[in-house]
Amino acid sequence: MSDAEPGTRGTKQIGPYTVVTRLDAGVPVHTPVSEHRFIARSADGDRTVLLSRPLAGVDPQRFMAEAEASRYLLGNWVLPAVELSAPGEQPWHARPYLPALPLPVALAVHGGPLPEPTVRALAVALAENLAVIHGQSLTHAGLCPSAVLIAADGPRLTCFGAVRAAAPDGVARQEAPGLDRGSLPPEQAAGGQPRPMGDVYALGATLAYAATGYGMPEREELPTGLRSLITRCLSRDPAHRPQLVEIVDELAGSPQSDAPAGFAAPTRADALLGPGWLPARLVAAVVHQSSSVLAAEVRFPVQAQAPVHASWTSGGAPSGSPESHRAH
């Protein structure tokens, strides 16, 4: 049985977890993914996680430093790490499992580009969460099609800091392992420090992929309603790229005068992520993944022990981790 279809699995161990399947088994072969990602389960069967390991050629210390930083990310549309390998172990980090498809897999299941309303909803949710991350004085520096997971209730950002993990500042990153050249901002490809407007470039490239089915499309191939915005996001000059608030305003409309202010969590994507935002075939695929993982029979190693990490509560859920639905 292939890794694309969970069933009776072997005993591949990563930390205290046994691999159920690869998350990216259905990703097209030439689509870069910045880390090895698995769906895995604890030996007691109580915890299922999305587990990541660095690619060959990626500095494991930088990889783990980015995973540690991701633990503090805020927002409704991000999946931060909640558990990290101990010093001296092979590097890995885990997030709570959420039934979701990597964006390239979603396009493959759908049979082509996503509908424009779906792309608009995706854009607003990601732009809102990037704004929250930037408000924390952080940059994502890893956004690309494979970094976006499509869940039934909205997208989730992963692969935080992939650009920084792949190569340090000052080193050209065009050929760095796992980086999507079409989503890599020119200034970061040349070795520049990741900055917020680089995330805007990567967002534009990701939306272009979602709307056309491949990276770096010609301007005329973009949907008319998204053409100008995506083209501006992809400007080689960061000063010519739109601010994230402009993206949200253009795609979601101006906020209502009675909308919450201050530090309230952004919710303007909610209006675009209601029933029907995701094509039915993708909803079915997400449900199928969930049921397959639940039904998978994992052969654990003999006498395998899975110590409960301090970041997990006694109830089996990660402390302070995102729920499998939006939290407000």
C-alpha positions in Angstrom: 0.0 0.0 0.0 1.4 3.4 -0.9 1.9 6.2 1.6 -1.0 8.1 -0.1 -3.6 5.9 1.4 -3.3 5.2 5.2 -3.9 1.6 6.1 -1.8 -0.8 8.1 1.5 1.0 8.5 4.9 -0.1 9.4 7.0 0.9 12.4 8.9 4.1 11.2 9.5 6.0 14.4 10.2 9.7 14.7 10.6 10.6 18.3 7.7 9.2 20.3 5.5 8.9 17.2 4.9 6.2 14.6 4.3 7.5 11.0 0.8 6.8 9.6 1.4 8.4 6.2 3.2 11.2 4.4 1.2 14.4 4.3 2.7 15.3 0.9 2.3 11.9 -0.8 0.0 13.4 -3.5 2.1 16.6 -4.2 3.2 16.8 -7.8 6.8 15.5 -8.1 8.3 18.8 -9.2 6.6 20.9 -6.6 9.0 21.9 -3.8 8.2 21.2 -0.2 10.5 22.8 2.4 10.4 20.0 4.9 9.5 16.3 5.2 5.9 16.1 6.6 4.1 13.2 8.1 0.9 12.3 9.8 1.9 10.3 12.9 0.5 8.8 16.1 1.6 8.3 19.6 2.1 4.8 20.9 -0.9 5.1 23.3 -3.1 6.2 20.3 -4.2 9.3 22.0 -2.3 11.9 19.9 -2.2 12.3 16.2 0.1 15.0 14.9 1.5 16.6 11.8 5.2 15.9 12.2 8.0 17.7 10.3 11.7 16.9 9.8 14.3 18.9 7.9 15.4 18.1 4.3 18.9 16.9 3.6 21.1 20.0 3.2 19.1 22.1 5.7 21.0 23.1 8.8 19.1 21.3 11.7 19.9 24.0 14.2 18.3 26.7 12.0 15.4 24.4 11.3 14.8 23.9 15.0 15.2 27.6 15.8 12.5 28.4 13.3 10.2 25.7 14.8 10.8 27.1 18.3 9.9 30.6 17.1 6.8 29.3 15.4 5.4 28.2 18.8 4.5 31.8 19.5 2.7 32.6 16.3 -0.8 34.1 16.7 -3.8 34.1 14.4 -6.7 31.9 13.3 -5.0 30.6 10.1 -1.6 29.3 11.3 -0.5 26.0 12.6 2.5 26.6 15.0 4.7 23.9 16.4 3.6 22.7 19.9 6.2 20.0 20.5 9.9 19.9 19.6 12.6 17.1 19.8 14.9 17.2 22.8 18.5 18.4 22.4 20.6 15.6 21.0 17.7 13.9 19.2 17.2 13.8 15.5 15.4 17.1 14.8 11.6 17.1 14.4 8.7 19.2 15.5 4.9 18.4 15.7 1.7 20.3 15.3 -1.8 19.1 16.3 -3.3 17.1 13.4 -5.9 18.9 11.4 -7.5 17.1 8.4 -6.2 19.2 5.5 -4.7 19.0 2.0 -1.5 20.8 0.9 -2.6 23.4 -1.7 -0.9 21.5 -4.6 -2.8 18.4 -3.7 -6.0 20.4 -3.5 -5.5 21.6 -7.1 -4.7 18.0 -8.2 -7.9 16.7 -6.5 -10.0 19.5 -8.0 -8.6 18.9 -11.4 -7.2 22.4 -12.1 -7.2 25.9 -10.7 -9.5 26.8 -7.8 -12.6 28.9 -8.4 -12.1 32.7 -8.0 -14.3 32.9 -4.9 -12.1 30.2 -3.2 -9.0 32.1 -4.2 -10.4 35.3 -2.8 -11.2 33.7 0.5 -7.8 32.1 0.7 -6.2 35.5 0.0 -8.1 37.3 2.7 -7.4 34.7 5.3 -3.7 34.5 4.6 -3.3 38.2 4.4 -5.1 38.7 7.7 -2.8 36.2 9.4 0.3 37.5 7.9 -0.7 40.9 9.3 -1.0 39.4 12.7 2.5 37.8 12.3 4.0 41.1 11.2 2.4 42.7 14.2 4.5 40.4 16.3 7.6 41.8 14.6 8.0 38.5 12.7 8.1 37.5 9.1 6.8 34.2 7.9 9.6 33.7 5.3 8.4 30.4 3.9 5.0 31.0 2.3 4.6 29.1 -1.0 1.9 26.7 -2.3 3.0 23.7 -0.4 3.1 25.7 2.9 -0.6 26.3 2.7 -2.9 23.5 4.0 -6.5 23.6 2.9 -8.9 22.6 5.7 -12.7 22.5 5.6 -13.0 25.7 7.5 -10.2 27.7 5.9 -6.4 27.6 5.2 -3.5 27.1 7.6 0.0 28.5 7.3 2.9 26.1 7.9 6.6 26.0 7.0 7.4 29.1 9.1 10.9 30.3 8.5 11.8 27.9 5.6 13.8 30.6 3.8 15.9 31.3 6.9 16.3 27.6 7.6 17.4 26.9 4.1 20.3 29.3 4.0 21.5 32.2 6.3 21.3 35.8 5.3 24.0 36.8 2.8 23.9 33.5 1.0 22.1 33.2 -2.3 19.1 31.0 -1.9 18.1 30.3 -5.5 19.2 26.6 -5.3 18.5 26.1 -1.6 16.7 22.8 -0.8 13.0 22.8 -0.7 12.4 26.5 -1.7 9.9 27.3 -4.4 11.7 29.6 -6.8 8.5 31.1 -8.1 7.4 32.1 -4.5 10.9 33.3 -3.4 11.1 37.1 -3.3 14.0 38.4 -5.5 15.6 40.1 -2.5 15.5 36.9 -0.5 16.8 34.8 -3.4 19.8 37.0 -3.5 20.5 36.5 0.2 18.7 39.4 1.7 17.1 39.4 5.1 13.4 38.3 5.0 11.2 41.3 5.6 7.4 41.7 5.7 7.0 42.8 2.0 8.7 39.6 1.0 5.7 37.8 2.5 3.5 39.9 0.3 5.4 38.7 -2.8 5.1 35.1 -1.7 1.4 35.6 -1.1 1.0 36.9 -4.6 2.9 33.9 -6.0 0.8 31.5 -4.0 -2.5 33.1 -5.1 -1.3 33.0 -8.7 -0.7 29.3 -8.4 -4.1 28.7 -6.8 -5.8 30.7 -9.6 -4.0 29.2 -12.6 -2.7 25.8 -11.5 1.0 26.5 -12.0 3.7 28.9 -10.8 4.8 32.1 -12.5 1.9 32.5 -15.0 1.7 35.3 -17.5 -0.3 38.3 -16.4 -3.0 37.6 -19.0 -3.5 34.1 -17.6 -4.7 35.5 -14.2 -8.4 35.9 -13.5 -9.5 39.4 -14.4 -10.8 40.2 -10.9 -7.4 39.2 -9.3 -5.0 40.3 -12.1 -4.1 43.8 -10.9 -3.7 42.8 -7.2 -1.5 39.7 -7.8 0.6 41.6 -10.4 1.3 44.3 -7.8 2.2 41.7 -5.1 4.7 40.2 -7.6 6.5 43.5 -8.2 10.3 43.0 -8.0 10.5 46.3 -6.1 9.2 45.8 -2.5 8.1 49.4 -2.4 5.6 48.8 -5.2 3.9 45.9 -3.5 0.6 46.5 -1.7 0.2 46.6 2.1 -1.7 43.6 3.5 -4.5 45.9 4.7 -4.9 47.0 1.0 -5.2 43.4 -0.1 -7.9 42.6 2.5 -9.8 45.8 1.7 -9.7 45.2 -2.0 -10.9 41.6 -1.8 -13.2 41.7 1.3 -14.5 45.3 1.0 -14.1 48.1 3.5 -14.7 47.1 7.1 -18.1 48.0 8.7 -18.0 51.0 10.9 -19.3 48.9 13.9 -16.6 46.3 13.4 -14.5 45.4 16.5 -11.4 47.5 16.9 -8.3 47.4 19.0 -6.6 44.0 19.5 -9.6 41.8 18.5 -8.7 38.9 16.3 -9.3 39.6 12.6 -12.5 37.9 11.3 -13.1 39.5 7.9 -12.2 36.3 6.2 -15.2 34.6 7.9 -17.7 36.2 5.5 -15.8 34.5 2.6 -15.2 31.2 4.3 -18.8 30.2 4.9 -20.6 27.1 3.4 -19.6 26.6 -0.2 -16.2 28.4 0.0 -14.5 25.1 -0.8 -15.5 23.0 -3.8 -17.4 19.8 -2.8 -14.7 17.5 -4.2 -12.1 19.0 -1.9 -14.4 18.8 1.1 -14.9 15.1 0.3 -11.1 14.6 0.1 -10.5 16.3 3.4 -13.2 14.1 5.0 -11.7 11.0 3.3 -8.2 11.8 4.7 -9.7 12.2 8.2 -11.5 8.9 8.1 -8.5 7.1 6.6 -6.2 8.4 9.3 -8.7 7.5 12.0 -9.1 4.0 10.7 -5.4 3.3 10.0 -3.9 0.4 12.0 -0.5 1.4 13.1 2.0 -1.4 14.1 3.9 0.1 17.0 7.4 -1.2 17.9 7.5 -3.8 20.6 7.6 -2.2 24.0 7.4 1.3 22.5 7.0 3.9 25.0 5.7 7.4 24.2 6.4 9.8 27.0 4.0 12.7 27.2 5.8 15.9 26.4 5.3 18.8 28.7 3.5 20.7 26.0 0.6 18.2 26.0 -2.1 18.4 28.6 -3.4 15.4 30.5 -6.5 15.5 28.2 -4.4 14.6 25.2 -4.6 18.0 23.5 -1.7 20.3 23.0 -1.6 23.1 25.6 -2.2 26.4 23.9 -2.4 24.9 20.5 -5.0 25.8 17.8 -8.3 23.9 17.8 -9.4 22.0 14.7 -11.8 24.8 14.0 -11.4 28.6 14.0 -11.0 30.2 17.4 -12.3 33.7 18.0 
